[in-house]
Amino acid sequence: MRALVNDLTERNGPDSAADLVIALAGLHVAALDSLARRTGTALEHLVDELELQQLEGI
């Protein structure tokens, strides 16, 4: 993934990498929203849980 982003940035500038990050984040939020609706869990709760998992991994 890092190589893809580096290549994209070299070819199209740093804004293209930012656009990719935003697009990927949008896909993840849509998937989390779908999961939240199917499980009856608040989207905010799922996002909070993911954030905590990421912080624990640092």
Protein Blocks (a to p, Z undefined) as FASTA:
>chain_A
ZZmmmmmmmmnojklmmmmmmmmmmmmmmmmmmmmmmnopafklmmmmmmmmmmmmZZ
